[in-house]
Amino acid sequence: MTSIGKNLRTLREERNMSLEELAIKARVGKDTIEKYETGEKIPNNQTILRLSTILDVPASELLNENGKK
């Protein structure tokens, strides 16, 4: 799992958000969110910005190797 995948899953779970709910808000498929979280797929820059807005964190927090700052 990539650091963005771990961070994405942690942030999503902290907000009690399902894969499906995040996928709808991010305008991607549920399977895509799952692939981001497992590291099978890496989101592009536009999607990273969208996810950070939805999760109310700076994009750097999603990308940070150590998670939250």
C-alpha positions in Angstrom: 0.0 0.0 0.0 1.3 3.4 -0.9 1.5 6.3 1.6 -1.3 8.1 -0.3 -3.4 4.9 -0.1 -2.8 4.5 3.7 -3.5 8.2 4.3 -6.7 8.1 2.1 -8.1 5.1 3.9 -7.3 6.6 7.4 -8.8 9.9 6.6 -11.9 8.3 5.0 -12.4 6.1 8.0 -11.9 8.9 10.5 -14.8 10.7 8.8 -17.0 7.5 8.9 -17.2 7.7 5.1 -17.8 4.6 3.0 -15.9 3.8 -0.2 -19.1 4.4 -2.1 -19.7 7.8 -0.5 -16.2 9.1 -1.2 -16.4 7.7 -4.7 -19.6 9.6 -5.4 -18.2 12.9 -4.0 -14.9 12.4 -5.9 -16.7 11.5 -9.1 -14.9 8.2 -9.6 -15.9 4.6 -9.2 -16.0 2.8 -5.9 -13.5 0.3 -7.3 -11.2 3.2 -8.2 -11.1 4.5 -4.5 -10.4 0.9 -3.4 -7.5 0.7 -5.9 -6.1 4.0 -4.6 -6.3 2.7 -1.0 -4.5 -0.5 -1.9 -1.9 1.1 -4.1 -3.0 -0.6 -7.3 -3.7 2.8 -8.8 -2.4 6.3 -8.1 -4.8 9.3 -8.4 -3.8 12.1 -10.8 -3.2 15.6 -9.4 -6.7 16.8 -10.1 -8.2 13.9 -8.2 -5.8 14.4 -5.3 -6.9 18.0 -5.0 -10.6 16.9 -5.2 -10.0 14.2 -2.5 -8.2 16.7 -0.2 -11.1 19.1 -0.5 -13.7 16.4 0.2 -11.7 15.2 3.2 -10.9 18.8 4.3 -7.1 18.3 4.5 -4.3 19.9 2.5 -3.2 17.8 -0.5 0.2 17.5 1.2 -1.4 15.5 4.0 -2.6 12.9 1.5 0.8 12.7 -0.1 2.9 12.8 3.1 4.8 9.6 3.8 4.1 9.9 7.5 0.4 10.8 7.2 -0.9 13.7 9.3 1.5 16.6 10.1 
